[in-house]
Amino acid sequence: MKTATLNLRIDPVLKEAARIAAALEHRSIANLVEVLIRQHCERVGVSIPDQAELFPQEDRDHERA
């Protein structure tokens, strides 16, 4: 599965809270953010397509390799 980089600025207090929350669940901050985005999208009705739906040609190229 491909991943993308997301750089953002955040209040240091929120970053520390995210670090603590992630540690309590044995997650990285990046994984915590991903889970929170997925939960929020589900709650507001935004569907998240599979990568194959977004990058169909790359999947076919990968299958040939």
FIKOLZA-1660 file (N, C-alpha, C; in steps of 0.1 Angstrom, whole numbers, plus 5000, padded with zeros to 4 digits):
% residues 65
   i   px   py   pz ch aa at
   1 5008 4988 5000  A  M  N
   1 5000 5000 5000  A  M CA
   1 5009 5012 5000  A  M  C
   2 5006 5022 4991  A  K  N
   2 5013 5034 4991  A  K CA
   2 5009 5043 5002  A  K  C
   3 5018 5051 5006  A  T  N
   3 5015 5062 5016  A  T CA
   3 5019 5075 5011  A  T  C
   4 5014 5086 5016  A  A  N
   4 5017 5099 5012  A  A CA
   4 5021 5107 5024  A  A  C
   5 5029 5117 5022  A  T  N
   5 5034 5126 5033  A  T CA
   5 5024 5137 5035  A  T  C
   6 5021 5140 5047  A  L  N
   6 5012 5152 5051  A  L CA
   6 5020 5160 5061  A  L  C
   7 5024 5172 5057  A  N  N
   7 5030 5181 5067  A  N CA
   7 5020 5191 5071  A  N  C
   8 5020 5194 5084  A  L  N
   8 5010 5204 5089  A  L CA
   8 5016 5210 5102  A  L  C
   9 5011 5222 5104  A  R  N
   9 5015 5229 5117  A  R CA
   9 5003 5227 5127  A  R  C
  10 5007 5225 5139  A  I  N
  10 4997 5223 5149  A  I CA
  10 5002 5229 5162  A  I  C
  11 4992 5233 5170  A  D  N
  11 4995 5238 5184  A  D CA
  11 5003 5228 5191  A  D  C
  12 5014 5232 5197  A  P  N
  12 5022 5222 5205  A  P CA
  12 5015 5214 5216  A  P  C
  13 5005 5221 5222  A  V  N
  13 4997 5214 5232  A  V CA
  13 4989 5203 5226  A  V  C
  14 4983 5205 5214  A  L  N
  14 4976 5195 5207  A  L CA
  14 4985 5183 5202  A  L  C
  15 4997 5187 5198  A  K  N
  15 5006 5176 5194  A  K CA
  15 5010 5167 5206  A  K  C
  16 5012 5173 5217  A  E  N
  16 5015 5165 5229  A  E CA
  16 5003 5157 5233  A  E  C
  17 4991 5162 5232  A  A  N
  17 4979 5154 5235  A  A CA
  17 4978 5143 5225  A  A  C
  18 4981 5145 5213  A  A  N
  18 4981 5134 5203  A  A CA
  18 4991 5124 5206  A  A  C
  19 5003 5128 5210  A  R  N
  19 5014 5119 5213  A  R CA
  19 5009 5110 5225  A  R  C
  20 5003 5116 5235  A  I  N
  20 4999 5108 5247  A  I CA
  20 4987 5098 5243  A  I  C
  21 4978 5103 5235  A  A  N
  21 4967 5095 5230  A  A CA
  21 4972 5083 5222  A  A  C
  22 4981 5086 5213  A  A  N
  22 4987 5075 5205  A  A CA
  22 4994 5065 5213  A  A  C
  23 5002 5070 5223  A  A  N
  23 5009 5061 5231  A  A CA
  23 5000 5052 5239  A  A  C
  24 4989 5057 5244  A  L  N
  24 4979 5049 5252  A  L CA
  24 4973 5038 5243  A  L  C
  25 4973 5040 5230  A  E  N
  25 4967 5029 5221  A  E CA
  25 4978 5022 5214  A  E  C
  26 4991 5024 5218  A  H  N
  26 5002 5018 5211  A  H CA
  26 5002 5020 5196  A  H  C
  27 5000 5033 5193  A  R  N
  27 5000 5037 5179  A  R CA
  27 5010 5048 5177  A  R  C
  28 5014 5050 5165  A  S  N
  28 5022 5062 5161  A  S CA
  28 5012 5074 5160  A  S  C
  29 5017 5086 5161  A  I  N
  29 5009 5098 5159  A  I CA
  29 5003 5097 5145  A  I  C
  30 5011 5093 5135  A  A  N
  30 5006 5093 5121  A  A CA
  30 4994 5083 5120  A  A  C
  31 4995 5071 5127  A  N  N
  31 4984 5062 5126  A  N CA
  31 4972 5067 5134  A  N  C
  32 4974 5074 5145  A  L  N
  32 4963 5080 5152  A  L CA
  32 4956 5090 5143  A  L  C
  33 4963 5098 5136  A  V  N
  33 4957 5108 5127  A  V CA
  33 4949 5101 5116  A  V  C
  34 4955 5091 5110  A  E  N
  34 4948 5083 5100  A  E CA
  34 4935 5078 5105  A  E  C
  35 4935 5072 5117  A  V  N
  35 4923 5066 5123  A  V CA
  35 4913 5077 5125  A  V  C
  36 4917 5088 5131  A  L  N
  36 4908 5099 5133  A  L CA
  36 4901 5104 5120  A  L  C
  37 4909 5105 5110  A  I  N
  37 4904 5110 5097  A  I CA
  37 4894 5100 5092  A  I  C
  38 4897 5087 5092  A  R  N
  38 4887 5077 5088  A  R CA
  38 4874 5077 5096  A  R  C
  39 4875 5079 5109  A  Q  N
  39 4864 5079 5118  A  Q CA
  39 4855 5092 5114  A  Q  C
  40 4862 5103 5112  A  H  N
  40 4855 5115 5109  A  H CA
  40 4847 5114 5096  A  H  C
  41 4855 5109 5086  A  C  N
  41 4848 5108 5073  A  C CA
  41 4836 5098 5073  A  C  C
  42 4837 5088 5081  A  E  N
  42 4826 5079 5082  A  E CA
  42 4814 5086 5089  A  E  C
  43 4817 5094 5099  A  R  N
  43 4807 5101 5107  A  R CA
  43 4799 5111 5098  A  R  C
  44 4807 5118 5089  A  V  N
  44 4801 5128 5081  A  V CA
  44 4797 5123 5067  A  V  C
  45 4798 5110 5064  A  G  N
  45 4794 5105 5052  A  G CA
  45 4803 5106 5040  A  G  C
  46 4816 5108 5042  A  V  N
  46 4826 5108 5031  A  V CA
  46 4832 5095 5030  A  V  C
  47 4830 5089 5017  A  S  N
  47 4835 5076 5015  A  S CA
  47 4850 5077 5011  A  S  C
  48 4857 5067 5015  A  I  N
  48 4872 5066 5013  A  I CA
  48 4874 5055 5003  A  I  C
  49 4877 5058 4990  A  P  N
  49 4879 5047 4981  A  P CA
  49 4892 5039 4983  A  P  C
  50 4893 5027 4978  A  D  N
  50 4905 5019 4979  A  D CA
  50 4915 5026 4970  A  D  C
  51 4928 5023 4972  A  Q  N
  51 4938 5028 4964  A  Q CA
  51 4937 5024 4950  A  Q  C
  52 4932 5011 4948  A  A  N
  52 4931 5006 4934  A  A CA
  52 4921 5015 4926  A  A  C
  53 4911 5020 4933  A  E  N
  53 4901 5029 4926  A  E CA
  53 4908 5042 4922  A  E  C
  54 4917 5047 4930  A  L  N
  54 4924 5060 4927  A  L CA
  54 4935 5058 4917  A  L  C
  55 4942 5047 4918  A  F  N
  55 4954 5045 4910  A  F CA
  55 4953 5032 4902  A  F  C
  56 4943 5030 4894  A  P  N
  56 4942 5017 4887  A  P CA
  56 4953 5013 4879  A  P  C
  57 4959 5022 4871  A  Q  N
  57 4971 5019 4862  A  Q CA
  57 4983 5014 4870  A  Q  C
  58 4986 5020 4881  A  E  N
  58 4997 5016 4889  A  E CA
  58 4996 5002 4895  A  E  C
  59 4983 4998 4898  A  D  N
  59 4981 4984 4903  A  D CA
  59 4984 4974 4892  A  D  C
  60 4979 4977 4880  A  R  N
  60 4982 4968 4869  A  R CA
  60 4997 4967 4866  A  R  C
  61 5004 4979 4867  A  D  N
  61 5019 4978 4865  A  D CA
  61 5025 4970 4875  A  D  C
  62 5020 4971 4888  A  H  N
  62 5026 4963 4899  A  H CA
  62 5024 4948 4897  A  H  C
  63 5012 4944 4891  A  E  N
  63 5009 4930 4889  A  E CA
  63 5018 4924 4878  A  E  C
  64 5023 4933 4869  A  R  N
  64 5032 4928 4858  A  R CA
  64 5046 4925 4863  A  R  C
  65 5050 4932 4873  A  A  N
  65 5064 4932 4878  A  A CA
  65 5067 4919 4885  A  A  C
% end
